[in-house]
Amino acid sequence: MSRQVNCVMLGAEAEGLDRPPYPGELGMRIYENVSKEAWQRWLGHQTMLINEYRLTPIEPKARKFLEAEMEKFFFGDGSEKPPEFVPDGGA
């Protein structure tokens, strides 16, 4: 049986991650409180942030920004889309 967590994003019990997805305290917090489904949502949001802000994830400044956005996405008020963002199929 898969590991279950009370997902902070879904507000319900859901299948948990197999291992911490990020190093350190934030990674453990995500592992304990975020479901696989919610993690997939973050990965999509993170990809959008990288593309829209033209980030290079190996740069320390970009990594710090993404880590802050990840924390807001799961445990804060949410990570905002860039003001100019237009989803696929948009005008």
N, C-alpha and C positions, 0 to 999 in steps of 0.2 A: 504494500500500500504506500502511496506517495505521502510525503510530509505535507501537513496542512498548516496554514497560517491564517490568522485573522487579518486580512489585508486592509491596510490603512486607506488604500485608494478605492477598493471595491466596497468596503464596509461590510464584508462577509468572509466566511471561511472559504478558502480556495487553495489550490495546489501551490505549495511553496517551492522556492528555488532549490536546486540540488546542492549548491555551494554559494558562499558569499560572492557576489558579482563584482565587487570592488574592494580594494584593500582598506584596512584600518577600521576605525569605529563606525564610519558611515556604511561601509560594506556589511558589517555585522548587523547594524540596525536595519538595513534593507533586507538582509537574509531572514531576519526574525519577523519582519512586519510587512513584507511585500510579496505578492503572488507572482507566479510566472506570467500570467496575463498582464498584470500591471507593469512588470519589467519590460515586456514586449512593447507596451504603449510608450514607455520611456525611451526605448531604443529608437522608435519611430520619431519621437519628439526631438531626441538628441540629433538624429540625422538631419532633421529640418533645421535645427539651430546651426549645425556645422555648415550646411549648404548656404543658408541665408546670410549668415555672418562671415562666410568664407574663412572658417577657422581651420587651423592646422592642429589637430589633436595632440601632436607630440610637443607642441610649444607649451611651456609652463603657464603662460598667461591664459591660453585657451583651455588648458586642463583645469585651472583654477575656476574659470568662468563656468565650465560645464559641470564641475563638482558642485558649485553653488546653485546652479540651476537644477541639478538632480535633487539636492536637498530640498529646495523649494517645491519641486514637482511632487515629491512624496510626503514631505513633512511640514510644508509651509502653505502659503496661499496659492501655490501652483506656479509653474513656469510659463511666462507669457510668450506668445508668438511675436516675432518682430513686427513692428507697425506696418511695414510694407509687404508682409507675407500675403500671398495669394495662393490658396490651395490649387492643386491640379484641377483643371476644368473650370477655374474661376475666370473672371474677366481680365 
